[in-house]
Amino acid sequence: MRSWFGTQGYSVGGNMFAAWSHGSIVLRLPEQLAERARGEPGTRPWSPRRWGRPMHGWVQFDEPNANFVSLAASAHAHAFQRTPEIPRTRIAQAAAGRAIDGSGAPVQTAPSQSSQE
């Protein structure tokens, strides 16, 4: 959990996807899914200020409805998809068994048994 717009929320890779605001649960959904969710009973567009402009993709659930669990899963997946990817070169190096440090520079390691044979 982390603080965000004066409330507590959940994030994946720094992307907030759910929060608690004024006694309601708020989810960030893909826009098309958010539009459909706003049409369900007990939901409405969400703004960080009670009377401000609503934020795109954010839906406030005054009362969780029958679709809430699947929408929460979609919000989590949407946040996960927006996380920055590890550069492919680092993935390739790791797959080749070469160690790399936080900046992507190679790290000297002892040779493995299989490479000495």
C-alpha positions as a Markdown table, in Angstrom:
| # | Residue | x | y | z |
|---|---|---|---|---|
| 1 | Met | 0.0 | 0.0 | 0.0 |
| 2 | Arg | 1.1 | 3.5 | -0.6 |
| 3 | Ser | -0.3 | 7.0 | -0.1 |
| 4 | Trp | -1.9 | 8.6 | -3.1 |
| 5 | Phe | -4.1 | 11.7 | -3.4 |
| 6 | Gly | -4.4 | 11.7 | 0.4 |
| 7 | Thr | -5.7 | 8.1 | 0.5 |
| 8 | Gln | -4.2 | 4.6 | 0.6 |
| 9 | Gly | -4.0 | 2.5 | -2.5 |
| 10 | Tyr | -2.4 | -0.5 | -4.2 |
| 11 | Ser | 0.0 | -0.4 | -7.1 |
| 12 | Val | 2.0 | -2.7 | -9.4 |
| 13 | Gly | 5.4 | -1.4 | -10.6 |
| 14 | Gly | 4.4 | 2.1 | -9.4 |
| 15 | Asn | 1.1 | 2.1 | -11.3 |
| 16 | Met | -1.9 | 2.6 | -8.9 |
| 17 | Phe | -4.8 | 0.3 | -9.7 |
| 18 | Ala | -7.0 | 0.4 | -6.6 |
| 19 | Ala | -7.6 | 2.8 | -3.7 |
| 20 | Trp | -9.9 | 3.5 | -0.7 |
| 21 | Ser | -11.5 | 7.0 | -1.0 |
| 22 | His | -14.3 | 8.5 | 1.1 |
| 23 | Gly | -15.6 | 5.1 | 2.3 |
| 24 | Ser | -15.6 | 3.6 | -1.3 |
| 25 | Ile | -13.4 | 1.4 | -3.3 |
| 26 | Val | -11.9 | 2.9 | -6.5 |
| 27 | Leu | -10.5 | 0.9 | -9.4 |
| 28 | Arg | -8.5 | 2.1 | -12.5 |
| 29 | Leu | -9.7 | 0.1 | -15.5 |
| 30 | Pro | -9.1 | 0.2 | -19.2 |
| 31 | Glu | -11.3 | 2.9 | -20.6 |
| 32 | Gln | -13.7 | 0.7 | -22.4 |
| 33 | Leu | -14.2 | -1.5 | -19.3 |
| 34 | Ala | -14.6 | 1.6 | -17.1 |
| 35 | Glu | -17.4 | 3.0 | -19.3 |
| 36 | Arg | -19.3 | -0.3 | -19.0 |
| 37 | Ala | -18.6 | -0.5 | -15.2 |
| 38 | Arg | -19.9 | 3.1 | -14.7 |
| 39 | Gly | -23.3 | 2.0 | -16.1 |
| 40 | Glu | -23.7 | -0.6 | -13.3 |
| 41 | Pro | -25.7 | 0.2 | -10.1 |
| 42 | Gly | -23.6 | 1.6 | -7.2 |
| 43 | Thr | -20.8 | 3.0 | -9.4 |
| 44 | Arg | -19.8 | 6.4 | -10.6 |
| 45 | Pro | -16.8 | 8.2 | -12.2 |
| 46 | Trp | -14.1 | 9.1 | -9.6 |
| 47 | Ser | -12.3 | 12.3 | -8.9 |
| 48 | Pro | -9.6 | 12.8 | -6.2 |
| 49 | Arg | -11.6 | 15.7 | -5.0 |
| 50 | Arg | -15.3 | 15.2 | -4.3 |
| 51 | Trp | -16.4 | 17.8 | -6.8 |
| 52 | Gly | -13.5 | 17.8 | -9.2 |
| 53 | Arg | -13.2 | 16.6 | -12.8 |
| 54 | Pro | -13.3 | 12.8 | -13.0 |
| 55 | Met | -10.1 | 10.9 | -13.9 |
| 56 | His | -10.2 | 8.8 | -17.0 |
| 57 | Gly | -10.5 | 5.1 | -16.3 |
| 58 | Trp | -11.2 | 5.4 | -12.6 |
| 59 | Val | -14.5 | 4.0 | -11.2 |
| 60 | Gln | -15.8 | 4.5 | -7.7 |
| 61 | Phe | -17.8 | 1.5 | -6.2 |
| 62 | Asp | -20.0 | 2.7 | -3.4 |
| 63 | Glu | -21.1 | -0.9 | -3.0 |
| 64 | Pro | -19.2 | -3.8 | -4.6 |
| 65 | Asn | -21.5 | -5.5 | -7.1 |
| 66 | Ala | -21.6 | -8.9 | -8.7 |
| 67 | Asn | -18.9 | -8.0 | -11.2 |
| 68 | Phe | -16.5 | -6.3 | -8.7 |
| 69 | Val | -14.1 | -9.2 | -8.3 |
| 70 | Ser | -13.6 | -9.7 | -12.0 |
| 71 | Leu | -13.2 | -5.9 | -12.5 |
| 72 | Ala | -10.6 | -5.8 | -9.7 |
| 73 | Ala | -8.7 | -8.5 | -11.4 |
| 74 | Ser | -8.9 | -6.5 | -14.7 |
| 75 | Ala | -7.6 | -3.4 | -12.9 |
| 76 | His | -4.6 | -5.4 | -11.5 |
| 77 | Ala | -3.8 | -6.8 | -15.0 |
| 78 | His | -4.1 | -3.4 | -16.6 |
| 79 | Ala | -1.7 | -1.9 | -14.1 |
| 80 | Phe | 0.7 | -4.8 | -14.6 |
| 81 | Gln | 0.6 | -4.3 | -18.4 |
| 82 | Arg | 1.6 | -0.7 | -18.0 |
| 83 | Thr | 4.8 | -1.5 | -15.9 |
| 84 | Pro | 8.1 | -0.7 | -17.7 |
| 85 | Glu | 9.8 | -3.7 | -19.3 |
| 86 | Ile | 13.3 | -4.8 | -18.5 |
| 87 | Pro | 15.4 | -4.0 | -21.5 |
| 88 | Arg | 15.7 | -7.1 | -23.8 |
| 89 | Thr | 19.5 | -7.0 | -23.5 |
| 90 | Arg | 19.3 | -7.7 | -19.8 |
| 91 | Ile | 16.9 | -10.5 | -20.3 |
| 92 | Ala | 19.2 | -12.0 | -23.0 |
| 93 | Gln | 22.2 | -11.7 | -20.7 |
| 94 | Ala | 20.3 | -13.4 | -17.8 |
| 95 | Ala | 19.1 | -16.2 | -20.1 |
| 96 | Ala | 22.7 | -16.8 | -21.2 |
| 97 | Gly | 23.8 | -17.2 | -17.6 |
| 98 | Arg | 25.8 | -14.0 | -17.4 |
| 99 | Ala | 25.4 | -12.0 | -14.2 |
| 100 | Ile | 24.5 | -8.3 | -14.5 |
| 101 | Asp | 24.4 | -5.5 | -11.9 |
| 102 | Gly | 21.6 | -2.9 | -11.5 |
| 103 | Ser | 23.0 | -0.7 | -14.3 |
| 104 | Gly | 23.2 | -3.6 | -16.7 |
| 105 | Ala | 27.0 | -3.9 | -16.6 |
| 106 | Pro | 28.4 | -7.4 | -16.6 |
| 107 | Val | 29.7 | -8.8 | -13.2 |
| 108 | Gln | 32.7 | -11.1 | -13.0 |
| 109 | Thr | 31.7 | -14.5 | -11.7 |
| 110 | Ala | 33.5 | -17.7 | -11.1 |
| 111 | Pro | 33.2 | -20.1 | -14.0 |
| 112 | Ser | 30.7 | -22.9 | -13.6 |
| 113 | Gln | 31.6 | -26.6 | -13.5 |
| 114 | Ser | 29.9 | -27.3 | -16.8 |
| 115 | Ser | 32.0 | -24.6 | -18.7 |
| 116 | Gln | 35.3 | -26.1 | -17.4 |
| 117 | Glu | 34.7 | -29.5 | -18.9 |
